[in-house]
Amino acid sequence: MQKKQAALVAILVGVTVLLVKLLAYFVSNSVAMLSDALESIVNIAASGLMLFSVWLSEKPADESHNYGHQKVEDLSSMLEGIFIIIAALLIVYAAWGRLFAGVVPIQIDLAIGISMIATAMNGGISWFLVRTAKKSGSAALEGDAKHLLSDVISTAGIWVGLFIVSLTGWSQVDSILAFIVAALIARMGVGLILKSSSRLMDDSCKTEEAKIREVMLRHKFRFIDFHDLKTRRNGSLVFCELHLSVDGSLSVNEAHELTDHLENELKLELPNANLTIHVEPKKPAASSKDKHLM
C-alpha cells in the first residue's frame, strides 16, 4: 500500500510540475525551458508505468508465476531508463531546431523563478520516493526517483545557461546548454538500464550472501559444513539456496528441525530473504584421537 501511495503522489506532482514548466516556457520562449517541459511529459508516463508495476508486483504468487510478480519492478526500472534517454533525445531535437534561429529568451528572471517552484516539487518527490524505495526495496520507485533527480539536475543547468544568455545576449548558449543537459540525463538513463538488466539476469546478492554466511557460522557446531550457496533477487525479495551437510545419524525429524531453525533465524536478519536448504547426510571426519586408535 505504501508503494502504491508513493506512485500516485508521483503522478499528481508530475502533472503539476508539467503545467508549471510550460508556464515558464511561455513566459521565456526558451528552448531550454521547452526541453525541460518535454522531459516532464516523459516523467508522467514513467510514473504511470511505475504505478502499474507496483500494483502488479504486490499480487501474490499463482500457478503462472510461482515466485510472485516482483520482477516487473526491474522491468519498470529498465523502462524508466529508456524513458530518460527518450527525454534526452527530445531535448536534442528541440535544441537543434533553435541553434541557428537566433531566438533570444525573454523575461528570464521571471521564468527561472517559476521554474524553481517546479524543481522544488520534483526534488521533494524524488527524496520521498528514495526513502520509500529504501524501506520497501522497490526497484520501480528507485528508478522513478532517479528519473526525477535527473530532471532536477537538468533544470539547474538550464538556470545557469539562461543567466549567461541574459548577460551576454548569446542565444546559442540556450541550445548548447540543452545539448549538455541531454547528455547528462542520458548518462543517468544508461546507468539505470544497466543496473536493472543485471538484476533481471539474476546477479548474485553479495550483501545477503555475507549475512547468510554469518548466520550459518553461528551454528557451525550443529552441522558438518555448508556449500553451493546461491542467491538471486526478485524485486524486493531475495531467493537463496544452499546445501547443508549433516551427521548421517540424524533422523529426518532432527534434520528438519535444524533447517527450520536456520531458516527462521535468517528471516529475522533478512526479512526479505527466502532460504531453501538441501540436506545432505555425511559421515563426520574422524578426529585425530580416533585415527590413532584405528
C-alpha positions in Angstrom: 0.0 0.0 0.0 2.9 2.4 0.8 4.4 1.9 -2.6 1.1 2.5 -4.4 0.5 5.7 -2.5 4.0 6.9 -3.4 3.4 6.1 -7.0 0.1 8.1 -7.0 1.7 11.1 -5.4 4.5 11.0 -8.0 1.9 11.1 -10.8 -0.1 14.0 -9.3 3.1 16.0 -8.6 4.3 15.2 -12.2 1.2 16.7 -13.8 1.5 19.8 -11.6 5.2 20.2 -12.4 4.5 19.9 -16.2 2.0 22.8 -16.0 4.4 25.0 -14.1 7.2 24.3 -16.5 5.0 25.0 -19.5 4.2 28.4 -18.0 8.0 29.0 -17.6 8.4 28.2 -21.3 5.6 30.5 -22.5 7.0 33.3 -20.3 10.6 33.0 -21.6 10.3 31.5 -25.1 13.4 29.5 -24.2 14.1 26.2 -25.9 15.9 25.0 -22.8 12.7 25.6 -20.8 10.8 23.8 -23.5 13.1 20.8 -23.3 12.6 20.8 -19.5 8.8 20.7 -20.0 9.1 17.9 -22.6 11.0 15.8 -20.1 8.2 16.3 -17.6 5.8 14.6 -20.1 8.1 11.6 -20.0 8.2 11.8 -16.2 4.4 11.4 -16.1 4.4 8.4 -18.4 7.2 6.8 -16.4 5.3 7.4 -13.1 2.2 5.8 -14.6 4.3 2.8 -15.6 5.7 2.7 -12.0 2.2 2.6 -10.5 1.2 -0.3 -12.7 4.4 -2.3 -11.9 4.0 -1.6 -8.2 0.4 -2.8 -8.3 1.3 -6.0 -10.3 4.3 -6.8 -8.1 2.2 -6.9 -5.0 0.0 -9.7 -6.4 0.6 -13.0 -4.6 2.3 -15.9 -6.4 0.0 -18.0 -8.5 0.1 -21.1 -10.8 1.5 -19.0 -13.7 4.1 -17.2 -11.5 5.2 -19.5 -8.7 7.8 -17.0 -7.4 5.5 -14.0 -7.5 5.4 -11.0 -9.8 8.1 -8.7 -8.4 10.4 -9.0 -11.4 8.0 -6.5 -13.1 9.6 -3.8 -10.9 13.0 -4.4 -12.5 11.4 -4.3 -16.0 9.8 -1.0 -14.9 13.1 0.4 -13.8 14.7 -0.6 -17.1 11.9 1.2 -19.0 12.4 4.2 -16.8 16.0 4.3 -18.1 14.7 4.1 -21.7 12.3 6.9 -21.0 15.1 9.1 -19.6 17.0 8.5 -22.9 13.9 9.4 -24.9 13.6 12.6 -22.9 17.3 13.4 -23.8 16.6 12.8 -27.5 13.5 15.1 -27.3 15.7 17.8 -25.8 18.3 17.4 -28.5 15.6 17.7 -31.2 14.1 20.8 -29.7 17.5 22.4 -29.2 18.8 21.7 -32.7 15.9 23.5 -34.3 16.7 26.6 -32.3 20.5 26.5 -32.5 20.8 28.8 -35.6 17.5 30.5 -35.3 18.8 33.4 -33.2 15.8 33.4 -30.8 16.7 35.2 -27.6 14.8 34.2 -24.5 12.8 36.9 -22.7 11.7 37.6 -19.1 14.4 35.2 -18.0 14.3 36.2 -14.3 10.5 35.5 -14.1 10.8 32.2 -16.0 13.6 31.0 -13.6 11.5 31.9 -10.6 8.6 29.9 -12.0 10.9 27.0 -12.8 12.3 27.0 -9.3 8.8 26.2 -8.0 8.6 23.1 -10.3 12.1 22.0 -9.4 11.5 22.2 -5.7 8.4 19.9 -6.2 10.5 17.5 -8.2 13.3 17.5 -5.7 10.8 16.8 -2.8 9.0 13.9 -4.6 12.4 12.4 -5.6 13.6 12.5 -2.0 10.2 10.9 -0.9 10.5 8.1 -3.5 14.1 7.4 -2.5 13.1 7.0 1.2 10.1 4.8 0.3 12.3 2.7 -2.1 14.8 2.0 0.6 12.1 0.9 3.1 10.3 -1.3 0.6 13.2 -2.4 -1.5 11.3 -1.3 -4.6 13.3 -1.1 -7.8 10.4 0.7 -9.6 10.3 3.5 -7.0 14.1 3.8 -7.1 14.0 4.1 -10.9 11.4 6.9 -10.8 13.3 8.7 -8.1 16.5 8.8 -10.2 14.4 9.9 -13.2 13.1 12.9 -11.2 16.6 13.6 -9.9 17.8 13.8 -13.5 15.1 16.4 -14.1 16.3 18.5 -11.1 19.9 18.4 -12.3 18.9 19.4 -15.9 16.8 22.2 -14.7 19.5 23.6 -12.5 21.8 23.6 -15.5 19.3 25.5 -17.6 19.1 28.3 -15.0 22.9 28.7 -15.3 22.7 28.9 -19.1 19.8 31.3 -19.2 21.7 33.6 -16.7 24.6 33.6 -19.2 22.3 34.4 -22.1 20.8 37.3 -20.1 24.3 38.7 -19.5 25.8 38.2 -23.0 22.8 38.0 -25.4 24.3 34.9 -27.0 21.1 33.0 -27.9 23.2 29.9 -29.0 24.1 29.3 -25.3 20.4 28.3 -24.8 20.6 25.4 -27.3 24.2 24.4 -26.3 23.1 24.1 -22.7 20.2 21.9 -23.7 22.6 19.6 -25.5 24.8 19.3 -22.4 21.7 18.7 -20.2 20.6 16.0 -22.6 24.0 14.2 -22.4 23.9 14.3 -18.6 20.4 12.8 -18.2 21.1 10.2 -21.0 24.1 9.0 -18.9 21.8 8.5 -15.9 19.3 6.6 -18.1 22.0 4.3 -19.4 23.2 3.6 -15.8 19.6 2.7 -14.7 19.2 0.3 -17.7 22.5 -1.4 -16.8 21.6 -1.8 -13.2 18.1 -3.2 -14.0 19.3 -5.6 -16.6 21.9 -7.0 -14.2 19.1 -7.8 -11.7 17.0 -9.3 -14.5 20.0 -11.6 -15.3 19.8 -12.8 -11.7 23.1 -11.4 -10.5 24.1 -12.8 -7.1 23.4 -10.7 -4.0 26.7 -10.3 -2.3 25.5 -8.4 0.8 22.9 -11.0 1.5 25.3 -13.8 0.9 27.7 -12.3 3.6 24.8 -12.2 6.1 23.8 -15.8 5.3 27.4 -17.0 6.0 27.4 -15.0 9.2 24.2 -16.7 10.4 25.3 -20.1 9.4 28.7 -19.8 11.1 27.0 -19.1 14.4 25.6 -22.6 14.3 28.7 -24.4 12.9 28.7 -26.8 15.8 25.3 -28.2 14.7 26.3 -29.4 11.2 29.4 -30.5 9.3 29.6 -27.9 6.6 27.5 -25.9 4.0 28.3 -25.2 0.4 26.8 -24.3 -3.0 25.3 -21.0 -1.7 23.3 -19.3 -4.4 21.3 -16.1 -4.4 19.2 -14.1 -6.8 16.9 -11.1 -6.5 13.3 -10.9 -7.4 12.1 -7.4 -6.9 12.4 -6.7 -3.2 12.8 -10.4 -2.4 16.0 -12.4 -2.3 15.8 -16.1 -3.0 18.7 -18.2 -1.5 19.6 -21.8 -1.5 22.5 -23.9 -0.1 23.5 -27.4 0.6 23.9 -28.4 4.3 26.0 -31.4 5.2 24.8 -33.0 8.5 25.7 -36.1 10.5 24.2 -39.1 8.7 23.0 -40.4 12.0 20.4 -37.6 12.4 16.8 -38.6 12.0 14.7 -36.9 9.3 12.8 -35.0 12.1 16.0 -33.8 13.6 17.4 -32.6 10.3 14.1 -30.9 9.5 14.1 -29.0 12.9 17.7 -27.9 12.2 16.9 -26.4 8.8 13.7 -24.8 10.2 15.7 -23.1 12.9 18.4 -21.8 10.5 15.7 -20.5 8.0 13.8 -18.8 10.8 16.9 -17.1 12.3 17.9 -15.9 8.8 14.4 -14.5 8.4 15.0 -12.3 11.5 18.2 -10.9 10.0 16.9 -10.6 6.4 13.1 -10.3 6.4 13.0 -10.3 2.5 15.1 -13.4 2.1 13.7 -16.8 1.3 16.2 -19.5 2.1 15.9 -23.1 0.9 18.2 -25.7 2.4 19.1 -29.0 0.8 20.2 -31.5 3.5 23.0 -34.0 2.7 23.9 -36.8 5.1 27.6 -37.1 5.6 29.9 -39.1 7.9 31.8 -36.8 10.3 35.6 -36.7 9.7 37.4 -38.8 12.2 39.2 -36.9 14.9 43.0 -37.3 15.5 42.3 -39.4 18.5 40.1 -41.8 16.6 42.7 -42.1 13.9 45.3 -43.0 16.4 43.0 -45.7 17.8 42.5 -47.1 14.3 
